[in-house]
Amino acid sequence: MESRPFTFRVKEDQWNLVVRGSGKAFLLLFHGYGQRCEAFKYWEEVLAERYTFVHVDLAFHGQNASGSFAHSFDAQYAQAWFQAILQCIGAQRVDVLAYSIGARVAQFVAKHSWKSIGTLALLAPDGLPVRPGYRFITQTLPGNWLFRAFVSLPQIALSGIFVAEKLRLISGKAASFYRFEIANQAKREQLFNTWMFYRSCKLSAEELIHLAQHIEGGMEVYLGQYDAVLPPKETLRYLQKQEIPCRTFSLELGHNLLSEKAVRKWVQTHTNEKSGLGAA
């Protein structure tokens, strides 16, 4: 599939994006933490007939790993960023497919540009709800200090993971996942830079309700039944308690909803869909 590269600027920051395919509709893809745009290759294979794919690596990832990104991804930045993408590809509207932390960013972008988004599909989404620990380390001065210290002193985070696992606040699988993600200083710097750059990406229940009600194609949430990183019961409980009007789907998988197996299971449940992502 031929790739067409583009660059655009938001304030002083330069971004790179890649457009692939030739479908009539556009699908904007948001990958997860530590990934890059190639992570969606299996989704491209099953959606190629309908979509042209728009890949933009997250800040500090992939083609955008070397950016300075002096500004925070706040509301004004998110709007300018999204409008620049639409201008690059010559589109007025896109569907969105987003995974994990990418889903948190996608929700924030959609909040400020919902008139230009058709369907918003979220895979194993982060941010539903926004976790207290995330708020603390990204939104408070003491939290910022601890978060910055953790880059050079990983014992802080490792001790926290150890305690959480012993108290059964997180599973062994989740603990192993977190240890891997902070295994060296480069990974820790990437985590710090990414979370701080996107720290404004959080929606209240009221904002999510408004978003889900007003997006033309609706909001879809896909959860892995055995997800140890973002437990599906917590997400479902939040969506139901807050009465957020979205379609939810449960797949017999873990956190990785970008795998070939995950896409096969999605196809099995969406063969005859007439609306939403990949609709006939």
C-alpha positions as CSV (number, residue, x, y, z in Angstrom):
1,M,0.0,0.0,0.0
2,E,1.6,3.3,-1.1
3,S,2.4,5.8,1.6
4,R,2.2,9.6,1.1
5,P,4.1,11.7,3.7
6,F,3.0,15.1,4.8
7,T,4.4,17.6,7.3
8,F,2.5,20.4,9.2
9,R,3.2,22.9,11.9
10,V,1.4,23.8,15.1
11,K,2.9,26.9,16.7
12,E,6.6,26.1,16.5
13,D,6.2,22.4,16.5
14,Q,6.6,20.3,13.4
15,W,4.6,17.1,12.9
16,N,4.8,14.3,10.4
17,L,1.9,12.2,9.1
18,V,1.5,9.4,6.6
19,V,-1.5,8.8,4.4
20,R,-2.1,5.2,3.0
21,G,-4.8,3.6,0.9
22,S,-7.5,4.8,-1.4
23,G,-10.8,4.3,0.3
24,K,-13.6,6.9,0.0
25,A,-13.7,7.7,3.7
26,F,-10.8,8.8,5.9
27,L,-9.8,7.0,9.1
28,L,-7.5,8.9,11.6
29,L,-5.5,6.4,13.7
30,F,-4.2,7.0,17.3
31,H,-1.8,4.3,18.4
32,G,-0.9,3.4,22.0
33,Y,2.0,4.3,24.3
34,G,5.4,3.0,23.1
35,Q,4.1,2.2,19.6
36,R,4.1,3.9,16.2
37,C,1.6,4.1,13.3
38,E,2.6,0.6,11.9
39,A,0.7,-0.9,14.9
40,F,-2.5,-0.7,12.9
41,K,-1.4,-2.9,10.0
42,Y,-4.0,-5.7,10.7
43,W,-6.8,-3.1,10.9
44,E,-5.7,-1.6,7.6
45,E,-6.0,-5.0,6.0
46,V,-9.7,-5.5,6.9
47,L,-10.8,-1.8,6.4
48,A,-8.8,-1.1,3.2
49,E,-11.9,-1.3,1.0
50,R,-13.6,1.5,2.8
51,Y,-10.9,3.8,4.2
52,T,-7.9,5.9,3.4
53,F,-5.7,5.7,6.5
54,V,-4.2,8.8,8.2
55,H,-1.4,7.9,10.5
56,V,0.1,10.4,13.0
57,D,2.5,9.1,15.6
58,L,2.1,10.5,19.0
59,A,4.5,13.1,20.3
60,F,7.8,11.5,21.3
61,H,6.9,8.4,19.2
62,G,7.9,7.1,15.8
63,Q,8.3,9.9,13.2
64,N,7.6,12.5,15.8
65,A,10.0,11.2,18.4
66,S,12.6,13.9,17.9
67,G,10.2,16.9,18.2
68,S,10.8,19.5,20.9
69,F,7.1,20.0,21.5
70,A,7.5,23.1,23.7
71,H,3.8,23.6,24.1
72,S,1.2,21.5,26.0
73,F,-1.5,19.7,24.0
74,D,-4.3,21.9,25.4
75,A,-7.6,22.8,23.8
76,Q,-6.3,25.4,21.5
77,Y,-3.4,23.2,20.4
78,A,-5.6,20.2,19.8
79,Q,-8.0,22.2,17.6
80,A,-5.1,23.6,15.5
81,W,-3.5,20.2,15.3
82,F,-6.7,18.5,14.0
83,Q,-7.5,21.3,11.6
84,A,-4.0,21.1,10.2
85,I,-4.5,17.4,9.5
86,L,-7.8,18.0,7.7
87,Q,-6.1,20.6,5.6
88,C,-3.2,18.2,4.7
89,I,-5.5,15.5,3.5
90,G,-8.1,17.7,2.0
91,A,-11.0,16.4,4.1
92,Q,-13.8,17.9,6.0
93,R,-14.6,14.9,8.2
94,V,-12.8,11.7,9.4
95,D,-13.7,8.6,11.4
96,V,-11.4,7.9,14.3
97,L,-9.9,4.6,15.5
98,A,-7.8,4.9,18.7
99,Y,-6.1,2.6,21.1
100,S,-5.1,2.8,24.8
101,I,-3.5,6.2,25.6
102,G,-4.2,7.2,22.0
103,A,-7.9,6.8,22.8
104,R,-7.5,9.3,25.6
105,V,-6.0,11.8,23.2
106,A,-8.6,11.0,20.6
107,Q,-11.4,11.8,23.1
108,F,-9.9,15.2,23.9
109,V,-9.5,16.0,20.2
110,A,-13.1,14.9,19.5
111,K,-14.4,17.0,22.3
112,H,-13.1,20.2,20.6
113,S,-13.8,19.1,16.9
114,W,-16.8,16.8,17.1
115,K,-18.5,18.3,14.1
116,S,-15.6,17.0,11.9
117,I,-15.7,13.5,13.3
118,G,-18.0,10.7,12.1
119,T,-17.5,7.6,14.2
120,L,-15.3,7.6,17.3
121,A,-14.1,4.0,18.0
122,L,-12.0,3.4,21.1
123,L,-10.0,0.2,21.7
124,A,-9.1,-0.6,25.3
125,P,-9.4,3.1,26.1
126,D,-7.4,4.9,28.7
127,G,-9.2,7.8,30.5
128,L,-12.6,6.1,31.1
129,P,-12.4,7.1,33.9
130,V,-9.3,9.4,34.5
131,R,-7.4,7.7,37.3
132,P,-6.5,9.6,40.5
133,G,-2.8,8.7,40.1
134,Y,-2.7,10.2,36.7
135,R,-4.3,13.4,37.9
136,F,-1.9,13.6,40.8
137,I,1.4,13.2,38.9
138,T,0.4,15.4,35.9
139,Q,-1.8,18.1,37.5
140,T,-0.2,18.9,40.9
141,L,3.2,20.4,41.7
142,P,4.1,17.6,44.2
143,G,3.1,15.0,41.6
144,N,5.1,16.8,38.9
145,W,8.1,16.7,41.2
146,L,7.8,13.0,41.9
147,F,7.2,12.2,38.3
148,R,10.3,14.1,37.2
149,A,12.4,12.5,39.9
150,F,11.3,9.0,38.8
151,V,13.1,9.5,35.5
152,S,16.5,9.3,37.3
153,L,15.3,7.4,40.4
154,P,13.1,4.6,39.1
155,Q,13.1,3.0,42.6
156,I,10.2,5.3,43.4
157,A,8.0,3.7,40.8
158,L,9.3,0.2,41.2
159,S,8.5,0.4,45.0
160,G,5.0,1.6,44.2
161,I,4.5,-1.2,41.7
162,F,5.7,-3.8,44.2
163,V,3.4,-2.5,47.0
164,A,0.4,-2.3,44.6
165,E,1.0,-5.9,43.5
166,K,1.4,-7.2,47.1
167,L,-1.8,-5.4,48.1
168,R,-3.5,-6.9,45.0
169,L,-4.4,-3.4,43.7
170,I,-2.9,-4.6,40.4
171,S,-2.4,-8.0,38.9
172,G,0.9,-9.7,38.3
173,K,0.5,-9.2,34.6
174,A,-0.1,-5.5,35.0
175,A,2.9,-5.2,37.3
176,S,5.1,-6.9,34.7
177,F,3.7,-4.6,32.0
178,Y,4.6,-1.5,34.1
179,R,8.1,-2.7,35.0
180,F,8.8,-3.3,31.3
181,E,7.6,0.2,30.4
182,I,10.1,1.9,32.8
183,A,13.0,-0.6,32.3
184,N,15.6,2.0,31.2
185,Q,16.0,5.8,31.3
186,A,15.0,6.3,27.7
187,K,11.7,4.6,28.3
188,R,11.2,6.6,31.5
189,E,11.9,9.9,29.7
190,Q,9.5,8.9,26.9
191,L,6.8,8.2,29.5
192,F,7.4,11.5,31.3
193,N,7.4,13.6,28.2
194,T,4.3,11.9,26.7
195,W,2.2,12.1,29.8
196,M,3.1,15.7,30.5
197,F,2.6,16.8,26.9
198,Y,-0.9,15.2,26.9
199,R,-1.8,16.1,30.5
200,S,-4.8,18.2,29.4
201,C,-6.4,15.2,27.7
202,K,-9.0,14.4,30.3
203,L,-12.8,14.6,29.9
204,S,-15.5,14.8,32.6
205,A,-18.5,12.5,32.5
206,E,-20.6,15.5,31.3
207,E,-18.2,16.2,28.5
208,L,-18.2,12.5,27.4
209,I,-22.0,12.5,27.4
210,H,-22.1,15.6,25.2
211,L,-19.5,14.1,22.9
212,A,-21.3,10.7,22.5
213,Q,-24.6,12.4,21.9
214,H,-23.4,14.8,19.2
215,I,-20.9,12.7,17.1
216,E,-22.9,11.7,14.1
217,G,-21.7,8.1,13.9
218,G,-21.7,7.6,17.6
219,M,-19.0,6.4,20.0
220,E,-17.9,2.8,20.2
221,V,-15.9,1.2,23.0
222,Y,-14.1,-2.1,22.6
223,L,-12.8,-3.9,25.7
224,G,-10.6,-7.0,26.2
225,Q,-12.3,-9.3,28.7
226,Y,-8.9,-10.2,30.2
227,D,-7.3,-6.8,30.0
228,A,-5.0,-6.6,33.1
229,V,-3.7,-3.1,32.2
230,L,-7.1,-1.4,32.0
231,P,-9.6,-3.7,33.6
232,P,-12.8,-3.8,31.6
233,K,-15.1,-4.0,34.6
234,E,-13.8,-0.6,35.8
235,T,-14.5,1.0,32.4
236,L,-17.9,-0.6,32.0
237,R,-18.9,0.4,35.6
238,Y,-18.0,4.0,34.8
239,L,-19.8,4.1,31.5
240,Q,-23.0,2.6,33.0
241,K,-22.9,4.7,36.2
242,Q,-22.5,7.9,34.3
243,E,-25.0,6.8,31.6
244,I,-22.6,7.6,28.8
245,P,-24.5,6.8,25.5
246,C,-22.0,4.6,23.6
247,R,-22.0,1.2,22.1
248,T,-19.8,-1.3,24.0
249,F,-18.3,-4.5,22.8
250,S,-16.4,-7.2,24.7
251,L,-13.8,-9.3,23.0
252,E,-12.2,-12.5,24.5
253,L,-8.7,-10.9,24.6
254,G,-6.3,-9.0,26.8
255,H,-5.1,-5.5,26.4
256,N,-3.7,-5.9,22.9
257,L,-6.6,-5.0,20.6
258,L,-4.4,-4.3,17.6
259,S,-3.3,-7.9,17.1
260,E,-4.3,-10.1,14.1
261,K,-6.4,-12.2,16.5
262,A,-8.2,-9.1,17.8
263,V,-9.1,-7.9,14.3
264,R,-10.4,-11.4,13.4
265,K,-12.7,-11.3,16.4
266,W,-13.8,-7.8,15.5
267,V,-14.7,-8.9,12.0
268,Q,-16.8,-11.8,13.4
269,T,-18.9,-9.4,15.4
270,H,-19.3,-6.7,12.7
271,T,-19.9,-8.7,9.5
272,N,-23.3,-7.1,8.9
273,E,-22.9,-3.7,10.5
274,K,-24.7,-0.9,8.8
275,S,-23.4,2.0,10.9
276,G,-20.3,2.8,12.8
277,L,-16.7,1.8,12.1
278,G,-16.3,-0.2,8.9
279,A,-20.0,-0.1,8.1
280,A,-21.1,-1.7,4.9
